[in-house]
Amino acid sequence: MKLEGKADMTLVEYANRLSRFKKYLIRHKKALNEIKHDDIIEFTREMFKNNLSSTTIKCELSTLYVYSLWGVKNGILNQAPLSPADYPKTNTAKKRIRRLSDENIRAFIAYINSLQENIRAAFWLMYGTGARVGEVAHLTVTDVQLKEGAVYVNITDAKWGSDRCIPILNQQAARIVWQYRQSVGLTKQPLFRLSRRTLQWYATKFAQETGIDFHCHLLRHTFAAKLTEKGVPITTIQYLLGHRTVAMTAYYAQSALVDVTSITPTI
């Protein structure tokens, strides 16, 4: 896949999915070439028990299916133990997402300000740019730059080839991220020294402590919605978020709080 030009973050995601199945094999003391269809059924059942969504499970099994075909082709497996017919059915109707309310945003900011410096700065960057959690975890020190008084973030190896250089629009976020960036100096380590899963863990902890339905991706929806409320063109928001289509951006922006009382009746 790397030779085919897949982005590094895509390869990491595929490796994580295969690692999940590897752990299943270790727990059940089975070799790769011993797996049968019943193992796939049991593996799927375990994922549902762990509250993984149908979409996540479908992605997991899809990756495993592609890997199995590769294994058969290369003589590692006798046959593929699963097919697309084993994927869970997913609801194609997209649920309307609500952005974080202003009250919830204040609670979120209070929470991240209580965390250690690198975690705090990483969450502020997500809030101020709408960047994906994986993109933030992947950043290096040189990816954050000061240009004409504004702090910019250079995102590379992004999902769907959505590499881009974007400003941190929230002033407080820009100040916090830049101060942190200066404090770490030049290093080859990731800027925040955090994995995507670590940031997701802190997001889950916030949700559990406050009862707010929160996950890292909700910051992208909130970012898009708040820009929509300010009248920023949707094509600009599309670029900032790194979406392939305007339709995807519109889905993210749908949670904007619209005041219809200001509309003058024309009928």
C-alpha positions as CSV (number, residue, x, y, z in Angstrom):
1,M,0.0,0.0,0.0
2,K,2.9,2.3,0.7
3,L,4.2,1.6,-2.8
4,E,0.8,2.5,-4.2
5,G,1.2,5.9,-2.6
6,K,-1.2,5.6,0.4
7,A,-0.7,8.4,3.0
8,D,1.3,7.5,6.1
9,M,-1.7,8.1,8.4
10,T,-3.8,5.7,6.3
11,L,-1.1,3.0,6.7
12,V,-1.1,3.6,10.5
13,E,-4.9,3.3,10.6
14,Y,-4.8,0.0,8.6
15,A,-2.0,-1.3,10.9
16,N,-4.1,-0.5,14.0
17,R,-7.1,-2.4,12.6
18,L,-4.9,-5.4,11.9
19,S,-3.4,-5.2,15.3
20,R,-6.9,-5.5,16.9
21,F,-7.4,-8.8,15.1
22,K,-3.9,-9.9,16.1
23,K,-4.8,-9.4,19.7
24,Y,-7.9,-11.5,19.2
25,L,-5.7,-14.3,17.8
26,I,-3.3,-14.1,20.7
27,R,-6.2,-14.2,23.3
28,H,-7.6,-17.3,21.6
29,K,-4.2,-18.9,20.9
30,K,-4.8,-19.3,17.2
31,A,-2.4,-19.0,14.3
32,L,-3.2,-16.8,11.4
33,N,-3.5,-19.7,9.0
34,E,-6.0,-21.5,11.4
35,I,-8.7,-18.9,11.4
36,K,-12.1,-19.9,10.0
37,H,-15.4,-18.1,9.4
38,D,-16.6,-18.8,13.0
39,D,-13.6,-16.8,14.3
40,I,-14.7,-13.8,12.2
41,I,-18.2,-14.1,13.7
42,E,-16.8,-14.3,17.3
43,F,-14.4,-11.4,16.6
44,T,-17.3,-9.3,15.3
45,R,-19.3,-10.2,18.4
46,E,-16.5,-9.1,20.7
47,M,-16.2,-5.7,18.9
48,F,-20.0,-5.1,19.4
49,K,-19.6,-6.0,23.1
50,N,-16.8,-3.4,23.3
51,N,-19.3,-0.8,22.0
52,L,-17.6,-0.2,18.7
53,S,-20.0,1.3,16.1
54,S,-21.2,-0.6,13.1
55,T,-19.2,1.7,10.8
56,T,-16.0,1.1,12.8
57,I,-16.6,-2.7,12.7
58,K,-17.3,-2.6,9.0
59,C,-13.9,-0.8,8.4
60,E,-12.2,-3.3,10.6
61,L,-13.6,-6.3,8.6
62,S,-13.0,-4.6,5.3
63,T,-9.3,-4.2,6.2
64,L,-9.1,-7.8,7.3
65,Y,-10.8,-8.9,4.1
66,V,-8.3,-7.0,1.9
67,Y,-5.5,-8.5,4.0
68,S,-6.9,-12.0,3.7
69,L,-7.0,-11.7,-0.1
70,W,-3.4,-10.6,0.0
71,G,-2.6,-13.5,2.2
72,V,-4.2,-16.0,-0.2
73,K,-2.4,-14.5,-3.1
74,N,0.9,-14.8,-1.3
75,G,0.4,-18.3,0.0
76,I,0.0,-17.3,3.7
77,L,-3.7,-18.3,3.9
78,N,-5.5,-21.2,2.1
79,Q,-8.7,-19.1,1.7
80,A,-10.2,-15.8,2.9
81,P,-12.2,-16.5,6.1
82,L,-14.6,-13.7,5.4
83,S,-16.3,-11.7,2.6
84,P,-18.1,-8.4,2.3
85,A,-21.3,-10.3,3.2
86,D,-20.0,-10.4,6.8
87,Y,-19.9,-6.7,7.2
88,P,-22.5,-5.3,9.6
89,K,-25.3,-3.3,8.1
90,T,-25.0,0.4,8.7
91,N,-27.6,3.1,8.7
92,T,-26.9,5.2,5.7
93,A,-29.1,8.1,7.0
94,K,-26.7,10.6,8.6
95,K,-27.7,11.7,12.0
96,R,-27.9,15.5,12.5
97,I,-24.9,16.6,14.5
98,R,-25.2,19.3,17.1
99,R,-22.3,21.5,17.8
100,L,-21.1,22.1,21.3
101,S,-23.2,24.8,23.0
102,D,-21.5,27.9,24.3
103,E,-22.0,26.5,27.8
104,N,-20.4,23.2,26.9
105,I,-17.5,25.0,25.2
106,R,-16.8,26.9,28.5
107,A,-16.8,23.6,30.3
108,F,-14.5,22.1,27.7
109,I,-12.1,25.0,28.0
110,A,-12.0,24.8,31.8
111,Y,-11.3,21.1,31.5
112,I,-8.4,21.3,29.0
113,N,-6.9,24.3,30.9
114,S,-6.5,21.9,33.9
115,L,-4.4,19.4,31.8
116,Q,-0.6,19.3,31.4
117,E,0.8,21.8,28.9
118,N,1.2,19.5,25.8
119,I,-2.3,18.0,26.1
120,R,-3.8,21.5,26.7
121,A,-2.1,22.9,23.7
122,A,-3.1,20.0,21.4
123,F,-6.8,20.4,22.3
124,W,-6.6,24.2,21.9
125,L,-5.1,23.6,18.4
126,M,-8.0,21.3,17.5
127,Y,-10.5,23.9,18.8
128,G,-8.8,26.8,16.9
129,T,-8.3,25.0,13.5
130,G,-10.8,22.2,13.3
131,A,-7.9,19.8,12.5
132,R,-8.4,16.1,12.8
133,V,-7.1,14.5,16.0
134,G,-4.7,12.3,14.0
135,E,-3.4,15.3,12.1
136,V,-2.7,17.1,15.4
137,A,-0.9,14.1,16.9
138,H,1.2,13.9,13.7
139,L,2.5,17.5,13.8
140,T,6.2,18.4,14.3
141,V,7.7,21.5,15.7
142,T,8.4,23.0,12.3
143,D,4.8,22.5,11.2
144,V,3.7,25.4,13.4
145,Q,5.0,28.7,12.1
146,L,4.5,32.5,12.7
147,K,3.6,34.4,9.5
148,E,2.8,38.1,9.6
149,G,1.7,38.0,13.2
150,A,-0.6,34.9,12.7
151,V,0.1,31.3,13.7
152,Y,-0.1,28.8,10.9
153,V,-0.2,25.0,11.0
154,N,1.2,23.0,8.1
155,I,-0.7,19.7,7.9
156,T,0.9,16.9,5.8
157,D,0.2,13.3,5.0
158,A,-3.5,14.1,5.7
159,K,-6.5,12.0,5.0
160,W,-7.6,11.9,1.3
161,G,-4.5,14.0,0.4
162,S,-5.9,17.0,2.1
163,D,-2.6,18.6,2.9
164,R,-3.0,22.3,3.7
165,C,-1.5,25.3,5.6
166,I,-4.1,26.8,7.8
167,P,-4.2,29.6,10.4
168,I,-5.2,29.1,14.0
169,L,-8.3,31.4,14.0
170,N,-9.0,31.5,17.7
171,Q,-6.6,34.1,19.2
172,Q,-6.4,32.4,22.6
173,A,-5.7,29.1,20.9
174,A,-3.0,30.7,18.7
175,R,-1.3,32.3,21.7
176,I,-1.3,29.0,23.7
177,V,-0.1,26.9,20.8
178,W,2.7,29.3,19.9
179,Q,3.9,29.6,23.5
180,Y,4.0,25.8,23.8
181,R,5.8,25.5,20.4
182,Q,8.5,28.0,21.6
183,S,8.9,26.1,24.9
184,V,9.8,22.8,23.3
185,G,12.5,24.1,21.0
186,L,13.7,22.3,17.9
187,T,13.3,18.5,18.1
188,K,12.5,15.6,15.8
189,Q,9.9,14.3,18.2
190,P,6.2,14.9,17.5
191,L,5.2,18.4,18.6
192,F,2.8,17.3,21.4
193,R,4.4,13.9,22.1
194,L,1.0,12.4,22.2
195,S,-0.8,9.7,20.2
196,R,-4.2,10.1,18.7
197,R,-5.6,7.5,21.1
198,T,-4.2,9.4,24.1
199,L,-6.1,12.5,23.0
200,Q,-9.2,10.5,22.5
201,W,-8.9,9.0,26.0
202,Y,-8.9,12.5,27.5
203,A,-11.9,13.4,25.4
204,T,-13.7,10.3,26.7
205,K,-12.7,11.3,30.3
206,F,-14.2,14.8,29.8
207,A,-17.5,13.2,28.6
208,Q,-17.6,10.8,31.5
209,E,-16.9,13.6,34.1
210,T,-19.4,16.1,32.7
211,G,-22.1,14.0,31.1
212,I,-21.6,16.0,27.9
213,D,-21.8,13.9,24.7
214,F,-18.2,14.7,23.5
215,H,-15.6,13.2,21.3
216,C,-12.6,14.8,19.5
217,H,-14.3,14.9,16.1
218,L,-17.1,17.1,17.6
219,L,-14.5,19.9,17.7
220,R,-14.4,19.8,13.9
221,H,-18.2,20.1,13.7
222,T,-18.2,22.9,16.2
223,F,-15.4,24.7,14.3
224,A,-17.3,24.5,11.0
225,A,-20.6,25.6,12.6
226,K,-19.2,28.6,14.4
227,L,-17.5,29.8,11.1
228,T,-20.9,29.3,9.3
229,E,-22.6,31.4,12.0
230,K,-20.1,34.2,11.3
231,G,-20.9,34.1,7.6
232,V,-17.6,32.5,6.4
233,P,-18.0,31.1,2.8
234,I,-18.5,27.3,2.8
235,T,-15.7,26.8,0.3
236,T,-13.3,28.5,2.7
237,I,-14.5,26.2,5.5
238,Q,-14.0,23.3,3.1
239,Y,-10.3,24.2,2.6
240,L,-9.7,24.7,6.4
241,L,-11.2,21.3,7.2
242,G,-9.5,19.5,4.3
243,H,-12.8,18.1,2.9
244,R,-13.0,16.6,-0.6
245,T,-16.4,18.0,-1.3
246,V,-18.6,21.0,-0.3
247,A,-21.3,18.5,0.6
248,M,-19.2,17.0,3.4
249,T,-18.5,20.5,4.7
250,A,-22.2,21.3,4.6
251,Y,-22.8,18.2,6.7
252,Y,-20.4,19.5,9.3
253,A,-21.8,23.1,9.2
254,Q,-25.4,22.0,9.6
255,S,-25.2,22.3,13.4
256,A,-24.8,26.1,13.1
257,L,-27.2,28.1,15.3
258,V,-29.3,30.0,12.9
259,D,-31.4,33.0,14.0
260,V,-34.4,33.0,11.7
261,T,-36.0,36.0,13.4
262,S,-33.7,38.3,11.5
263,I,-35.1,37.2,8.1
264,T,-37.5,39.7,6.6
265,P,-40.7,38.0,5.3
266,T,-41.2,38.4,1.6
267,I,-44.5,36.4,1.2
